[in-house]
Amino acid sequence: MALTALSFSGCQSKAPTDFSPTHARLFLESTDGRGPTKTLPKSGVLISIGTKAMITEVDIVNAEVAQVDLGRCLMLQLTPAATRDLYRLTGSNQGKRLVLTLNDVPVGARKIDAPFTDGTLFIFVEMTDVQLESLVRDLKRTSFEIQKEIQRKS
């Protein structure tokens, strides 16, 4: 009898996820000192950031590992609306940094040296290559699930 009850109890729970939902958010560096201060995990760099994320996981449609001149980094591709927002944000805030957090933990920063025009953001993250590969898998799956939910609601 107990065995039968246990076998049916699994039918009511959600299927296990094969990824870790990862909420990627980009914050603009705050130069007035009013925002919270974040510390990057390996370098120990302290950065004061704004209180509101400028780009969130809802704005991300894809993530990849990219090889650039300086090494491997994270590439994020944004929705068209987020691409326009990022262009305006980076056009008027050159010299500041964008800080990437994953589930509220800072992992990387990117200096704004010119307006970002194409909706693709490259950012070095303070993690190993193995962690980066795992992160991309989790970001892709999280993005897929979020975009699927947005499509379902529209």
N, C-alpha and C positions, 0 to 999 in steps of 0.2 A: 504494500500500500504506500509506504513512504517513498519507495523507488518510483512509483507511478507519479506521485505528486512532484517529485524532483524533475522527472522527465518533461512534464508539462510546464513547469515554472519557467524554463528557458524560452518558451514560445512568447512570453510576454515582454521580454527584454529586447533592447535594440541589438542589432548585429554588432559585433565588435569592430572597431575601426582599425584599419591597417596603416594608419598614419597618426601623427600628433597634430591636431588642429593648431595652426600657427597664425597668430594675429600680428601681421607686419604693419607697423605704423611709422610714418616719417614726420618728425617734428623739426621746426625751424629753430635754429639757434637764437636765443634771446640775448640781446646785448645790454638790456636795461637791468639785468640781475634780478628780476622779479620772479622768473620761472624756476622750476625745480632744477637742481644740478644732478646730472647723470655722469657716471664714471664708466668709461669703456673697460671691458674686462681684462684685456692683456696689457694694453699700453698705459692704463691708469689715467688717461686724458679726462679731465673734468670739463663738461660742457653744460652751460645753462641753456635750458630749452623752454619754448613756449608751452602753455598748458593745453593747447588744442592741437591734435594731430592734423597735419595738412593733407596727408595722403594716408588712407587706411586700407585694410585688407579688402574692402569692397571695391576699391579702385584698381586692384591688381588683377590682371587677366592671365599673366604667365610669369614664370620665373625660370631661369636657366643659370648654369655655371658658365661664365664667360672667361676666355683667355684673352687678356689685353697685354700691352707692352710691359706693365709692371707686375703681372702675374694673374692668378685666378681670382675672380670676384663674382659677386652676385649681380645678375641682370634681372631687373624687374620691368615688365611691360604693363602699361596702364591703359585704362579705358579712354576713349576719346575725350570725355568730359574731364577726367583727371589730367590728361595730357594738356588741355587748355589751362587748367588751374595751375599745373606745375610750371608751364611756360610763364604765366603772369607772376607767380611766386618767385621763380628764379631770376626773372628779368628785373625785378625791383629789389632783390636782396643779394646782389652779388657781393662776395667777400664773406658772407655768413656760411654756416654749414647746415646741412640736413643731417639729422641724427636718426638712424634706423633702430627701432626697438622691435623685439620679437617677444610677444606675450609680456610686454612692459619691461623687458630687460634690454638695455642698450647694447648693441653689438657692432655698430659701425657708424662712421660719419663720412660725409662727402662735402667738400668745399664747393660752393657755387661760384664757378669762374666765368660762366656765361649762361644765358638763358638756355634751358633744356627744351628743345623744339620738337622732338619726335616721339615722346612718350616712352622712351626707353631710358632707364636709369641704371648706371653701373655704380656699384658701391662695394668697397672692400669691407669685409666683415672679419672680426677678430675671432676666428675659429679655424680649426684644421680643415684640410681638404675633405676628409671623411665626413666631418660634421657639416661642411658646406653641401656635399652631395645629399646628405640626409635632409638638410634644411630645404633644398630645392624640391625634393620629392614631397615634403610636407606642405610647402607653399603651393605647389601645383595642385595638390589634392584639395587643400583648403580653398584655393581660388575656384576650382571647379565646382565644389559644393556650394560656395557662396553665389557664384554666377548662375548655377542651376536653380537655386532658391529664388534669386531675383527674377529669372525668366518665368518661373512658376507663378510668381505673384503678379506679373504683368499681363 
